[in-house]
Amino acid sequence: MNKPRYVLTLSCRDRHGIIADVTTFLAGHCYNIEESSQFEDRLEQRFFMRSQFRAVDDKATDIDQVRRQFASLAAKDGMEWQLNNLDQRPKIVIAVSQWGHCLNALLHKWKEGTLPVEIAAVVSNHEHMRDLVNWYNLPYHHLPISRETKPEQEAKLYSIMEDSGADFLVLARYMQILSDNLCQKLQGRAINIHHSFLPGFKGAKPYHQAYDRGVKLIGATAHFVTSDLDEGPIIEQEVERVTHTNSPQELVEIGHDIESVVLCRAVRWHAERRVLINGHRTVVFRR
């Protein structure tokens, strides 16, 4: 039987020899590095690293002891670090409103085993997606919302995450703005998807606005949720060229496809511990 896969992610002030220290440490405990990536942010003088590894044999040090001993090493450099078991898939809660393209893509990839997460529940302020979620035999929570009930509704959403042990929240075209309070509670633990155009179009029917302006590129952006609307650290983006021959409805269809692809990538990379936050930006160690 294959031994568990672990992943170590870290960031700290850059200095000579960090890679050597980490690899020597893992080798000394009889662990073999299967994949490793690193990045030096020269402007900020900060170093980022992701190492994926397995035990060489039964002589390998127990992983809890590895974690304790690495804490001492990390303290010398003031590292921000995590050591996770990649075979223990993180749990997510998905929030959706009336458009199901992103939700459907996530559910399909989860069902076929290519999205490395466990879906704990789906929440929505509408009933539109209940039949789809029931087909996948997953819990569906209808949480209607109004301006007056927003605090209560968000408290229920957060309670669902806590009770299910969810690691992060995925906003799959959830057309509600999270409060500052919930954004703070979910800092680094919530991913959103939205259309991205040049110029930017906000409000109703953005694809129709894009058509009226003769936009030649449409796309989507997945990012971490912050209290600054749609301005959190970006995880992934994609664009596709369109022409004057595309109707508004065709732009909508193309945009929905891009949104689905981009969100699935972002969720996968975050679940695989490939995304490290670097201030207002991210370091993404893509495969």
LUMSE-353615 format. One record per atom (N, C-alpha, C): x, y, z. Coordinates in steps of 0.2 Angstrom, whole numbers, padded with zeros to 4 digits, always signed. Example, Ala and Ser with C-alpha at 12.3 -4.5 7.8 and 13.67 -1.06 7.14 Angstrom:
+0066-0028+0039 +0062-0022+0039 +0066-0016+0039 +0064-0011+0035 +0068-0005+0036 +0064+0000+0039 
REM end
This chain:
+0004-0006+0000 +0000+0000+0000 +0004+0006+0000 +0003+0011-0004 +0006+0017-0004 +0006+0021+0002 +0012+0024+0004 +0012+0028+0011 +0009+0034+0010 +0006+0038+0015 +0003+0044+0014 +0007+0049+0011 +0004+0054+0008 +0008+0060+0005 +0007+0066+0009 +0012+0069+0011 +0012+0075+0015 +0014+0081+0011 +0012+0087+0013 +0014+0093+0009 +0016+0098+0015 +0022+0101+0014 +0025+0107+0018 +0025+0113+0014 +0021+0118+0016 +0021+0125+0013 +0024+0130+0018 +0028+0134+0016 +0031+0139+0020 +0032+0146+0017 +0033+0151+0021 +0035+0158+0018 +0039+0161+0024 +0044+0165+0022 +0048+0168+0027 +0052+0173+0024 +0056+0177+0028 +0061+0182+0025 +0066+0178+0022 +0068+0180+0016 +0073+0176+0012 +0080+0176+0015 +0083+0171+0014 +0090+0170+0016 +0093+0164+0012 +0100+0164+0012 +0103+0159+0009 +0103+0152+0013 +0101+0147+0009 +0101+0140+0013 +0095+0137+0015 +0089+0141+0014 +0083+0138+0017 +0081+0132+0013 +0082+0131+0007 +0080+0125+0003 +0084+0119+0006 +0091+0120+0007 +0095+0115+0009 +0093+0113+0016 +0091+0118+0020 +0089+0116+0027 +0083+0112+0027 +0078+0113+0023 +0072+0110+0023 +0073+0103+0020 +0076+0102+0014 +0077+0096+0011 +0082+0091+0015 +0087+0094+0019 +0091+0090+0023 +0087+0087+0029 +0082+0092+0032 +0078+0090+0037 +0073+0084+0035 +0070+0084+0030 +0066+0079+0027 +0070+0073+0026 +0075+0073+0023 +0079+0067+0021 +0082+0064+0028 +0083+0068+0033 +0086+0065+0039 +0081+0062+0043 +0074+0063+0041 +0069+0059+0044 +0066+0054+0040 +0070+0052+0035 +0068+0047+0030 +0062+0048+0026 +0061+0054+0023 +0056+0056+0019 +0059+0058+0012 +0055+0056+0007 +0058+0057+0000 +0053+0062-0003 +0056+0068-0006 +0053+0073-0009 +0051+0071-0016 +0044+0071-0017 +0042+0069-0024 +0041+0075-0028 +0039+0081-0025 +0038+0087-0029 +0040+0093-0025 +0044+0098-0028 +0046+0104-0024 +0046+0110-0028 +0043+0115-0026 +0043+0122-0029 +0045+0127-0024 +0048+0132-0027 +0050+0138-0023 +0050+0144-0027 +0049+0150-0023 +0049+0156-0027 +0052+0162-0022 +0056+0166-0025 +0059+0171-0021 +0056+0178-0023 +0052+0181-0019 +0050+0188-0021 +0055+0193-0019 +0059+0195-0024 +0065+0199-0023 +0063+0206-0021 +0057+0209-0023 +0055+0215-0021 +0053+0215-0013 +0050+0210-0011 +0048+0210-0004 +0053+0206+0000 +0058+0203-0003 +0063+0199+0000 +0060+0194+0004 +0055+0190+0001 +0052+0185+0005 +0052+0178+0001 +0053+0173+0004 +0054+0166+0001 +0048+0162+0002 +0046+0158-0003 +0040+0154-0003 +0042+0147-0005 +0039+0142-0002 +0041+0135-0004 +0035+0130-0003 +0035+0125-0007 +0030+0120-0006 +0034+0113-0008 +0034+0108-0003 +0037+0102-0004 +0032+0096-0003 +0031+0092-0007 +0027+0086-0007 +0031+0080-0006 +0030+0076-0001 +0034+0070+0001 +0031+0064+0004 +0034+0058+0004 +0032+0052+0007 +0037+0049+0011 +0036+0045+0016 +0040+0041+0019 +0044+0036+0015 +0051+0036+0016 +0055+0031+0012 +0053+0024+0014 +0053+0023+0020 +0051+0016+0023 +0049+0016+0030 +0048+0011+0033 +0045+0011+0040 +0050+0014+0045 +0056+0016+0043 +0060+0019+0048 +0059+0026+0048 +0055+0029+0044 +0053+0036+0044 +0050+0038+0051 +0052+0044+0053 +0050+0047+0059 +0042+0048+0059 +0039+0047+0064 +0032+0048+0065 +0030+0056+0063 +0025+0057+0059 +0024+0063+0056 +0022+0069+0061 +0019+0067+0067 +0018+0071+0072 +0025+0074+0075 +0029+0069+0076 +0036+0071+0078 +0040+0076+0073 +0039+0074+0067 +0042+0078+0062 +0039+0085+0062 +0032+0086+0064 +0029+0092+0064 +0032+0096+0070 +0033+0093+0076 +0036+0096+0082 +0043+0099+0081 +0047+0094+0077 +0054+0096+0076 +0055+0102+0071 +0050+0101+0066 +0051+0107+0061 +0049+0113+0064 +0044+0113+0069 +0042+0120+0072 +0048+0123+0075 +0053+0120+0078 +0059+0123+0081 +0063+0126+0075 +0064+0122+0070 +0068+0125+0064 +0064+0131+0061 +0058+0131+0060 +0054+0136+0057 +0054+0142+0062 +0055+0141+0068 +0055+0147+0073 +0061+0152+0072 +0066+0149+0070 +0073+0152+0069 +0072+0158+0063 +0068+0156+0058 +0067+0161+0053 +0060+0164+0053 +0056+0163+0058 +0050+0166+0059 +0045+0164+0053 +0045+0157+0051 +0042+0155+0046 +0034+0155+0047 +0030+0156+0042 +0023+0154+0042 +0023+0148+0038 +0020+0143+0041 +0021+0136+0038 +0015+0132+0040 +0014+0127+0036 +0009+0122+0037 +0011+0115+0035 +0010+0110+0038 +0011+0103+0036 +0005+0099+0036 +0003+0097+0030 -0004+0093+0029 -0003+0087+0026 -0008+0082+0027 -0009+0076+0024 -0013+0077+0018 -0010+0076+0012 -0013+0077+0006 -0019+0072+0004 -0018+0066+0008 -0023+0061+0007 -0030+0062+0011 -0029+0067+0015 -0035+0069+0019 -0038+0075+0015 -0043+0074+0011 -0046+0079+0007 -0049+0085+0011 -0048+0091+0010 -0052+0096+0014 -0059+0096+0012 -0063+0098+0017 -0070+0099+0016 -0072+0106+0014 -0077+0106+0010 -0079+0113+0007 -0087+0113+0008 -0089+0119+0009 -0096+0121+0008 -0096+0126+0002 -0101+0124-0003 -0102+0128-0009 -0109+0132-0008 -0108+0139-0009 -0114+0143-0009 -0115+0145-0017 -0122+0145-0018 -0124+0147-0025 -0131+0150-0025 -0132+0154-0030 -0139+0157-0031 -0143+0154-0036 -0144+0158-0042 -0148+0155-0047 -0145+0152-0053 -0138+0153-0054 -0135+0151-0059 -0131+0145-0057 -0132+0139-0061 -0129+0133-0058 -0123+0130-0062 -0120+0134-0067 -0115+0132-0071 -0108+0130-0067 -0106+0134-0062 -0100+0133-0058 -0102+0127-0053 -0107+0127-0050 -0109+0122-0046 -0109+0115-0049 -0112+0115-0055 -0112+0109-0059 -0105+0106-0060 -0101+0111-0062 -0094+0109-0064 -0090+0106-0058 -0091+0109-0052 -0088+0107-0046 -0091+0100-0044 -0097+0099-0044 -0101+0093-0042 -0098+0087-0047 -0098+0089-0053 -0096+0083-0058 -0089+0081-0057 -0084+0086-0056 -0077+0084-0055 -0076+0081-0048 -0080+0083-0043 -0080+0079-0037 -0082+0072-0037 -0088+0071-0041 -0090+0065-0042 -0086+0060-0045 -0082+0062-0050 -0078+0058-0054 -0071+0058-0051 -0070+0061-0045 -0064+0060-0042 -0058+0065-0044 -0059+0069-0048 -0054+0074-0050 -0053+0080-0047 -0058+0082-0042 -0057+0087-0038 -0056+0085-0031 -0050+0086-0028 -0048+0083-0022 -0051+0086-0016 -0057+0086-0015 -0061+0089-0009 -0067+0084-0007 -0069+0086-0001 -0075+0082+0001 -0081+0088+0001 -0086+0087-0002 -0091+0093-0002 -0096+0091+0004 -0096+0096+0009 -0100+0095+0015 -0107+0097+0015 -0108+0102+0011 -0115+0104+0010 -0115+0110+0004 -0121+0111+0002 -0122+0116-0003 -0127+0121+0000 -0126+0127+0001 -0131+0132+0003 -0133+0137-0002 -0139+0140-0002 -0142+0144-0007 -0147+0149-0004 -0147+0155-0007 -0153+0159-0005 -0159+0158-0009 -0159+0153-0014 -0164+0151-0018 -0165+0143-0018 -0171+0141-0021 -0172+0134-0021 -0170+0131-0028 -0168+0135-0032 -0167+0133-0039 -0162+0126-0040 -0157+0126-0036 -0152+0121-0037 -0153+0114-0032 -0159+0114-0029 -0160+0109-0024 -0160+0102-0028 -0164+0101-0034 -0164+0095-0037 -0157+0093-0040 -0153+0097-0042 -0147+0095-0044 -0142+0093-0038 -0143+0096-0033 -0139+0094-0027 -0141+0087-0024 -0148+0087-0024 -0151+0080-0022 -0149+0074-0026 -0148+0076-0032 -0146+0070-0037 -0139+0068-0035 -0135+0072-0032 -0128+0070-0030 -0128+0068-0023 -0134+0068-0020 -0135+0065-0013 -0131+0069-0008 -0131+0076-0009 -0128+0080-0004 -0133+0084+0000 -0131+0087+0006 -0136+0091+0010 -0136+0098+0006 -0143+0100+0006 -0144+0107+0003 -0148+0111+0008 -0145+0117+0009 -0148+0121+0014 -0151+0128+0011 -0157+0129+0011 -0160+0135+0009 -0160+0140+0014 -0156+0145+0013 -0155+0151+0017 -0157+0157+0014 -0164+0159+0014 -0166+0165+0011 -0163+0171+0014 -0162+0176+0011 -0159+0182+0014 -0163+0189+0012 -0163+0193+0016 -0165+0200+0015 -0160+0205+0019 -0161+0211+0018 -0157+0216+0021 -0158+0215+0029 -0164+0214+0031 -0165+0214+0038 -0163+0207+0041 -0163+0202+0037 -0161+0195+0040 -0154+0193+0038 -0150+0198+0035 -0143+0196+0033 -0139+0193+0039 -0138+0197+0044 -0134+0194+0050 -0136+0187+0052 -0143+0186+0053 -0145+0179+0055 -0143+0174+0049 -0144+0176+0043 -0143+0171+0038 -0135+0169+0037 -0131+0174+0038 -0124+0173+0038 -0122+0169+0044 -0125+0170+0050 -0123+0166+0056 -0125+0159+0054 -0131+0157+0051 -0133+0151+0049 -0127+0147+0044 -0125+0151+0039 -0121+0149+0035 -0114+0147+0038 -0112+0151+0042 -0106+0150+0046 -0106+0144+0051 -0112+0143+0054 -0113+0138+0058 -0113+0131+0054 -0116+0131+0048 -0115+0125+0044 -0108+0123+0042 -0104+0128+0041 -0097+0127+0040 -0094+0124+0046 -0095+0127+0052 -0092+0125+0058 -0094+0118+0060 -0101+0116+0059 -0104+0110+0061 -0101+0104+0057 -0100+0106+0051 -0098+0101+0046 -0090+0100+0045 -0087+0104+0049 -0079+0104+0049 -0077+0106+0042 -0080+0111+0039 -0078+0113+0032 -0071+0117+0033 -0067+0116+0028 -0060+0120+0028 -0061+0127+0025 -0065+0127+0019 -0066+0133+0016 -0073+0133+0012 -0074+0140+0010 -0081+0141+0007 -0080+0143+0000 -0084+0140-0005 -0083+0142-0012 -0089+0145-0014 -0089+0151-0016 -0094+0155-0019 -0095+0154-0026 -0099+0149-0028 -0100+0147-0035 -0106+0151-0038 -0104+0158-0040 -0109+0162-0042 -0115+0163-0037 -0113+0165-0031 -0117+0166-0025 -0118+0174-0025 -0123+0176-0027 -0124+0183-0029 -0126+0187-0023 -0123+0186-0017 -0123+0190-0011 -0117+0193-0009 -0116+0199-0007 -0110+0202-0004 -0109+0200+0003 -0104+0196+0005 -0103+0194+0012 -0101+0200+0016 -0104+0200+0022 -0102+0206+0027 -0095+0206+0029 -0093+0212+0031 -0086+0213+0033 -0084+0208+0039 -0089+0206+0043 -0088+0202+0049 -0087+0195+0046 -0091+0192+0042 -0090+0186+0039 -0084+0185+0035 -0082+0190+0031 -0076+0190+0027 -0070+0190+0032 -0070+0193+0038 -0064+0192+0043 -0064+0185+0045 -0070+0182+0047 -0070+0175+0050 -0067+0170+0045 -0068+0172+0038 -0066+0167+0033 -0060+0169+0029 -0056+0174+0032 -0050+0176+0029 -0046+0171+0026 -0044+0170+0020 -0040+0165+0017 -0044+0158+0016 -0050+0158+0018 -0054+0152+0018 -0060+0153+0014 -0061+0158+0009 -0066+0158+0005 -0064+0161-0002 -0067+0157-0007 -0065+0158-0014 -0071+0160-0018 -0070+0166-0022 -0076+0168-0026 -0074+0168-0034 -0079+0168-0038 -0078+0168-0045 -0082+0174-0048 -0079+0178-0052 -0083+0183-0056 -0081+0184-0063 -0085+0187-0067 -0083+0189-0074 -0078+0194-0073 -0073+0195-0078 -0068+0200-0078 -0068+0203-0086 -0069+0209-0086 -0069+0212-0093 -0065+0218-0093 -0063+0221-0099 -0060+0227-0099 -0064+0231-0105 -0067+0236-0103 -0068+0239-0097 -0072+0235-0092 -0072+0237-0086 -0076+0233-0081 -0084+0234-0081 -0088+0229-0081 -0095+0230-0081 -0098+0227-0074 -0101+0232-0071 -0105+0229-0064 -0112+0230-0065 -0116+0227-0060 -0123+0227-0060 -0126+0221-0065 -0132+0223-0067 -0136+0217-0070 -0133+0216-0077 -0134+0210-0080 -0132+0208-0087 -0125+0211-0089 -0120+0209-0086 -0113+0212-0088 -0111+0209-0095 -0113+0203-0097 -0112+0201-0104 -0115+0205-0109 -0121+0207-0107 -0125+0211-0112 -0122+0218-0113 -0119+0221-0107 -0115+0227-0107 -0109+0226-0111 -0106+0221-0111 -0100+0219-0114 -0101+0219-0122 -0107+0216-0124 -0109+0216-0131 -0110+0223-0133 -0114+0227-0129 -0115+0234-0132 -0109+0238-0133 -0103+0236-0129 -0097+0240-0130 -0092+0237-0135 -0094+0231-0138 -0090+0228-0143 -0084+0225-0140 -0084+0222-0134 -0078+0219-0130 -0076+0214-0135 -0069+0213-0135 -0066+0208-0139 -0063+0202-0135 -0062+0203-0128 -0060+0198-0124 -0065+0198-0118 -0067+0191-0116 -0071+0190-0110 -0067+0185-0106 -0068+0186-0099 -0064+0181-0095 -0067+0180-0088 -0064+0177-0084 -0066+0176-0077 -0060+0176-0072 -0061+0178-0066 -0056+0179-0061 -0058+0175-0055 -0054+0171-0052 -0055+0167-0045 -0051+0170-0040 -0053+0172-0035 -0049+0176-0030 -0052+0174-0023 -0048+0176-0018 -0050+0175-0011 -0054+0181-0009 -0059+0180-0005 -0064+0184-0003 -0061+0189+0003 -0062+0195+0002 -0060+0200+0007 -0066+0205+0007 -0066+0210+0012 -0071+0215+0013 -0071+0220+0007 -0065+0220+0003 -0065+0224-0003 -0068+0220-0009 -0074+0222-0011 -0078+0218-0016 -0073+0217-0022 -0073+0210-0023 -0069+0208-0029 -0062+0210-0030 -0059+0212-0024 -0052+0214-0025 -0047+0210-0020 -0049+0204-0019 -0045+0200-0015 -0040+0197-0019 -0035+0194-0016 -0029+0191-0019 -0031+0186-0025 -0029+0187-0031 -0031+0183-0036 -0027+0176-0037 -0031+0171-0038 -0029+0164-0038 -0028+0162-0046 -0033+0163-0050 -0032+0161-0057 -0037+0166-0061 -0035+0166-0067 -0039+0170-0072 -0038+0167-0079 -0043+0168-0083 -0043+0165-0090 -0047+0170-0094 -0045+0170-0101 -0049+0175-0106 -0050+0171-0112 -0055+0173-0116 -0056+0170-0123 -0058+0176-0127 -0055+0176-0133 -0057+0181-0138 -0064+0180-0141 -0068+0185-0142 -0074+0185-0145 -0074+0190-0151 -0079+0190-0155 -0079+0195-0161 -0086+0198-0161 -0087+0202-0166 -0094+0206-0167 -0099+0201-0169 -0097+0195-0171 -0102+0190-0173 -0106+0186-0167 -0103+0187-0161 -0106+0183-0156 -0112+0187-0153 -0117+0184-0152 -0123+0187-0149 -0122+0188-0141 -0126+0192-0138 -0126+0193-0131 -0126+0186-0127 -0131+0182-0130 -0132+0175-0127 -0126+0171-0128 -0123+0171-0133 -0116+0167-0134 -0111+0170-0130 -0111+0176-0128 -0106+0179-0124 -0107+0176-0117 -0113+0175-0115 -0115+0172-0108 -0113+0165-0108 -0114+0161-0113 -0112+0154-0113 -0105+0153-0113 -0101+0157-0117 -0094+0157-0117 -0091+0159-0110 -0094+0164-0107 -0092+0167-0100 -0093+0162-0095 -0099+0158-0095 -0100+0153-0090 -0095+0147-0091 -0094+0146-0097 -0089+0140-0097 -0082+0142-0094 -0080+0148-0095 -0073+0151-0093 -0074+0151-0085 -0079+0154-0082 -0080+0154-0075 -0080+0147-0072 -0083+0142-0075 -0083+0136-0072 -0076+0133-0072 -0072+0134-0077 -0065+0131-0078 -0060+0134-0073 -0061+0141-0072 -0057+0145-0068 -0058+0143-0061 -0064+0143-0059 -0066+0141-0052 -0064+0134-0050 -0065+0129-0054 -0062+0123-0053 -0055+0122-0052 -0051+0126-0056 -0044+0126-0055 -0042+0129-0048 -0045+0135-0047 -0043+0138-0040 -0045+0134-0034 -0051+0130-0034 -0052+0126-0029 -0047+0120-0028 -0046+0117-0034 -0041+0112-0034 -0034+0114-0031 -0032+0119-0034 -0025+0121-0032 -0025+0123-0024 -0030+0126-0022 -0031+0128-0015 -0031+0121-0011 -0035+0117-0013 -0035+0110-0009 -0029+0107-0009 -0025+0107-0014 -0018+0104-0015 -0013+0108-0011 -0015+0113-0008 -0010+0118-0004 -0005+0121-0009 -0007+0123-0015 -0003+0126-0020 -0003+0134-0020 -0008+0136-0016 -0009+0144-0016 -0006+0146-0009 -0002+0151-0010 +0001+0154-0004 +0000+0162-0004 -0003+0165+0001 -0005+0172+0000 +0001+0176+0002 +0002+0181-0003 +0008+0186-0002 +0006+0193-0002 +0003+0195+0004 +0000+0202+0004 -0006+0202+0000 -0006+0207-0005 -0012+0207-0009 -0012+0203-0015 -0007+0199-0015 -0006+0194-0021 -0005+0187-0019 -0005+0182-0023 -0004+0175-0022 +0002+0173-0025 +0005+0167-0022 +0010+0163-0026 +0007+0157-0027 +0006+0155-0033 +0003+0148-0035 +0007+0144-0038 +0009+0138-0035 +0013+0133-0038 +0010+0128-0042 +0008+0130-0048 +0004+0126-0052 +0008+0119-0054 +0005+0114-0056 +0008+0108-0058 +0010+0109-0066 
REM end
